[in-house]
Amino acid sequence: MLKKITRLALYVAVTAPLFILPQANAEQVKTLSNINNEHVLITPTETTAFDLSHSSISRDASLMPLNINTANELELTALPGIGKYKAVQIIQWRERNGEFRTITDLVRVNGIGKVTVTKLVGKISVTDL
């Protein structure tokens, strides 16, 4: 009888991810082995909602420069030397004056100097690539 239960537990553990219950998130299903070498299937009842509205999820900063003409505050604060205050200043300058034509135009933003712009070379752009 124990072998049948173990086989059933193994079958369920292997095939369950194919037939996930509606309340379980497929990435969260885990199979664990307890001390008796039986398999236990763990499925959380609450799903975790991910906020996919931030484009930083789909953008790898190490591969693509950030377009400072379209970047939001969260994306700008991910840049070295740019905190919340400077990010807001960049957005406000952009709204008042229009798009940046070159990355060196950033020195026109209050609080951003040549040193900051130099650190950002290669990490920012004024166009989408």
SVG drawing of the C-alpha trace seen along z (x, -y; Angstrom):
<svg xmlns="http://www.w3.org/2000/svg" viewBox="-9 -75 42 77">
<polyline fill="none" stroke="black" stroke-width="0.4" points="0.0,0.0 2.8,-2.4 4.4,-1.9 1.1,-2.8 0.9,-5.9 4.5,-6.9 4.0,-6.2 0.8,-8.3 2.6,-11.1 5.4,-11.0 2.9,-11.0 1.1,-13.9 4.4,-15.8 5.5,-15.3 2.2,-16.0 0.7,-18.6 2.5,-21.5 0.6,-20.6 -2.7,-20.9 -2.3,-23.7 -5.2,-24.7 -6.6,-28.1 -5.5,-29.6 -1.9,-28.5 0.8,-30.3 2.8,-27.9 6.1,-29.5 5.3,-29.0 4.5,-25.3 7.2,-23.3 7.8,-19.7 9.5,-18.8 10.7,-15.4 10.2,-14.8 12.1,-12.5 10.2,-9.4 11.1,-10.1 7.5,-10.9 6.8,-13.8 4.7,-16.8 3.3,-19.3 3.1,-22.8 0.7,-25.2 0.1,-28.7 -3.5,-29.8 -2.7,-33.5 -1.3,-34.6 1.3,-37.3 0.5,-40.2 3.4,-41.6 3.4,-45.3 4.4,-45.1 3.7,-48.8 7.4,-49.7 9.3,-49.4 12.5,-48.8 11.4,-45.2 11.7,-44.7 14.8,-46.9 18.2,-45.6 20.2,-48.8 23.5,-47.0 22.4,-46.4 20.4,-49.4 20.9,-53.1 17.9,-54.8 16.1,-57.4 16.0,-60.5 13.2,-62.0 10.8,-59.2 12.1,-57.9 9.9,-58.0 11.0,-58.9 11.6,-55.3 13.8,-54.6 15.8,-57.9 16.5,-57.1 18.1,-53.8 20.9,-55.8 24.1,-56.5 24.1,-59.9 20.4,-60.5 18.1,-60.5 14.5,-61.3 15.1,-65.1 17.2,-65.1 14.8,-62.7 11.9,-65.2 14.1,-68.1 14.8,-66.2 11.2,-65.5 10.1,-69.1 12.8,-70.5 11.7,-68.2 8.0,-69.3 8.9,-73.0 11.5,-72.9 10.8,-69.9 13.0,-67.0 16.8,-66.9 18.7,-67.1 21.9,-65.7 22.9,-64.1 25.0,-67.1 21.8,-69.2 21.4,-67.6 23.7,-70.2 20.9,-72.7 18.9,-70.9 19.2,-72.4 21.5,-70.2 23.1,-68.3 26.7,-69.1 29.3,-67.9 30.6,-65.2 27.1,-63.6 26.7,-63.7 30.1,-62.1 29.1,-59.2 26.0,-58.7 27.7,-58.5 26.8,-55.1 23.9,-54.7 21.6,-57.3 20.4,-58.5 18.0,-61.0 16.5,-58.5 15.1,-55.0 17.5,-52.4"/>
</svg>
